[in-house]
Amino acid sequence: VMKLSVEGLIYAGLASLLVLCLNTGIYLFRHLHVKADFLHWIVIPTGASAASGLICYLFGKYLTPYKGYPFTVILAFVVGFMVYWVILLGLKNFHRQELEVIPGGTLIERLLEMF
């Protein structure tokens, strides 16, 4: 028998949220008749978040000894955020209607039209 203590509560909470999300998704797909686009909904955002997470990890590992935690955390957050959005926008993961709703989306749309 494993003794997880507080970690067990965290794992149980994450597992229950995963089950809730799966049940909600199945319900919505069945009742709203939505066509699933797993590439744009799951694969590209997961890859973008993995890339930004890797960059944040590398910043933390190699920059912290030289610049300290506060500077590294702020820089990693900003760079990770930018990498995530650049990947999503570069792979055209957004539709025009989605960009119009996002704050600053019209500016992003104009920048994308230039490139």
KEMARZA-66035 format. One record per residue (C-alpha): x, y, z; residue in three letters; residue number from 1. Coordinates in nm, 4 decimals, m for minus. Example, Ala and Ser with C-alpha at 12.3 -4.5 7.8 and 13.67 -1.06 7.14 Angstrom:
! KEMARZA-66035
PT       c1       c2       c3 torgu nupa
PT   1.2300  m0.4500   0.7800   Ala    1
PT   1.3670  m0.1060   0.7140   Ser    2
***
This chain:
! KEMARZA-66035
PT       c1       c2       c3 torgu nupa
PT   0.0000   0.0000   0.0000   Val    1
PT   0.1358   0.3395  m0.0988   Met    2
PT   0.1309   0.6286   0.1442   Lys    3
PT   0.0697   0.9452  m0.0542   Leu    4
PT  m0.0676   1.1765   0.2167   Ser    5
PT  m0.1207   1.5224   0.0647   Val    6
PT   0.0067   1.4128  m0.2763   Glu    7
PT  m0.2753   1.1579  m0.2853   Gly    8
PT  m0.5291   1.4382  m0.2515   Leu    9
PT  m0.3670   1.6263  m0.5380   Ile   10
PT  m0.3641   1.3193  m0.7624   Tyr   11
PT  m0.7250   1.2382  m0.6743   Ala   12
PT  m0.8287   1.5958  m0.7506   Gly   13
PT  m0.6529   1.5899  m1.0862   Leu   14
PT  m0.8035   1.2521  m1.1736   Ala   15
PT  m1.1549   1.3720  m1.0872   Ser   16
PT  m1.1078   1.6870  m1.2964   Leu   17
PT  m0.9902   1.4739  m1.5894   Leu   18
PT  m1.3011   1.2555  m1.5610   Val   19
PT  m1.5214   1.5663  m1.5356   Leu   20
PT  m1.3634   1.7221  m1.8456   Cys   21
PT  m1.3981   1.4003  m2.0447   Leu   22
PT  m1.7631   1.3573  m1.9454   Asn   23
PT  m1.8440   1.7190  m2.0243   Thr   24
PT  m1.6677   1.6978  m2.3598   Gly   25
PT  m1.8504   1.3791  m2.4579   Ile   26
PT  m2.1827   1.5311  m2.3562   Tyr   27
PT  m2.1210   1.8500  m2.5541   Leu   28
PT  m2.0043   1.6662  m2.8659   Phe   29
PT  m2.3124   1.4447  m2.8616   Arg   30
PT  m2.5706   1.7157  m2.7990   His   31
PT  m2.4240   2.0054  m2.9956   Leu   32
PT  m2.3113   1.7951  m3.2929   His   33
PT  m1.9715   1.9625  m3.3042   Val   34
PT  m1.7140   1.8308  m3.5482   Lys   35
PT  m1.3993   1.7515  m3.3515   Ala   36
PT  m1.0774   1.9008  m3.4845   Asp   37
PT  m0.8252   1.7352  m3.2563   Phe   38
PT  m0.5246   1.8788  m3.4416   Leu   39
PT  m0.6207   2.2400  m3.3686   His   40
PT  m0.7834   2.1738  m3.0310   Trp   41
PT  m0.5374   1.9361  m2.8688   Ile   42
PT  m0.2204   1.8571  m3.0654   Val   43
PT  m0.1005   2.2082  m3.1565   Ile   44
PT  m0.1770   2.3697  m2.8153   Pro   45
PT  m0.0162   2.0753  m2.6355   Thr   46
PT   0.2964   2.1010  m2.8501   Gly   47
PT   0.3103   2.4781  m2.8034   Ala   48
PT   0.2751   2.4493  m2.4274   Ser   49
PT   0.5400   2.1751  m2.4179   Ala   50
PT   0.7806   2.3962  m2.6133   Ala   51
PT   0.7188   2.6985  m2.3913   Ser   52
PT   0.7470   2.4801  m2.0807   Gly   53
PT   1.0784   2.3425  m2.2032   Leu   54
PT   1.2091   2.6933  m2.2645   Ile   55
PT   1.0976   2.8038  m1.9168   Cys   56
PT   1.2682   2.4980  m1.7670   Tyr   57
PT   1.5917   2.5718  m1.9511   Leu   58
PT   1.5788   2.9358  m1.8419   Phe   59
PT   1.5320   2.8248  m1.4830   Gly   60
PT   1.8089   2.5712  m1.4954   Lys   61
PT   2.0782   2.7749  m1.6678   Tyr   62
PT   1.9941   3.1385  m1.5897   Leu   63
PT   1.8989   3.1196  m1.2207   Thr   64
PT   2.2548   3.0697  m1.0887   Pro   65
PT   2.3684   3.3862  m1.2670   Tyr   66
PT   2.0721   3.6253  m1.2400   Lys   67
PT   1.8671   3.4985  m0.9438   Gly   68
PT   1.5098   3.3759  m0.9133   Tyr   69
PT   1.3013   3.6941  m0.9581   Pro   70
PT   1.4672   3.7980  m1.2829   Phe   71
PT   1.4628   3.4436  m1.4202   Thr   72
PT   1.0971   3.3862  m1.3346   Val   73
PT   0.9843   3.7105  m1.4974   Ile   74
PT   1.1980   3.6549  m1.8067   Leu   75
PT   1.0902   3.2907  m1.8394   Ala   76
PT   0.7245   3.3911  m1.8074   Phe   77
PT   0.7520   3.6581  m2.0761   Val   78
PT   0.9558   3.4450  m2.3167   Val   79
PT   0.7394   3.1364  m2.2578   Gly   80
PT   0.4236   3.3396  m2.3209   Phe   81
PT   0.5668   3.4804  m2.6421   Met   82
PT   0.6860   3.1399  m2.7647   Val   83
PT   0.3442   2.9883  m2.6972   Tyr   84
PT   0.1618   3.2576  m2.8942   Trp   85
PT   0.4134   3.2608  m3.1790   Val   86
PT   0.3727   2.8860  m3.2237   Ile   87
PT  m0.0077   2.9076  m3.2133   Leu   88
PT  m0.0160   3.1965  m3.4579   Leu   89
PT   0.2564   3.0521  m3.6809   Gly   90
PT   0.0673   2.7254  m3.7208   Leu   91
PT  m0.2542   2.9207  m3.7908   Lys   92
PT  m0.4388   2.7718  m3.4971   Asn   93
PT  m0.6872   3.0619  m3.4812   Phe   94
PT  m0.9718   3.1562  m3.7104   His   95
PT  m1.0444   3.5197  m3.7947   Arg   96
PT  m1.3581   3.5200  m3.5772   Gln   97
PT  m1.1583   3.3989  m3.2768   Glu   98
PT  m0.8977   3.6712  m3.3181   Leu   99
PT  m1.1671   3.9393  m3.3285   Glu  100
PT  m1.2882   3.8339  m2.9815   Val  101
PT  m0.9435   3.8188  m2.8168   Ile  102
PT  m0.8293   4.1478  m2.6569   Pro  103
PT  m0.5744   4.2905  m2.8982   Gly  104
PT  m0.6836   4.0417  m3.1628   Gly  105
PT  m0.7310   4.3023  m3.4316   Thr  106
PT  m0.3714   4.4165  m3.3783   Leu  107
PT  m0.2523   4.0555  m3.4022   Ile  108
PT  m0.4603   4.0113  m3.7162   Glu  109
PT  m0.2994   4.3174  m3.8785   Arg  110
PT   0.0481   4.1927  m3.7881   Leu  111
PT  m0.0288   3.8523  m3.9362   Leu  112
PT  m0.1467   4.0096  m4.2611   Glu  113
PT   0.1907   4.1841  m4.2955   Met  114
PT   0.3751   3.8509  m4.2867   Phe  115
***
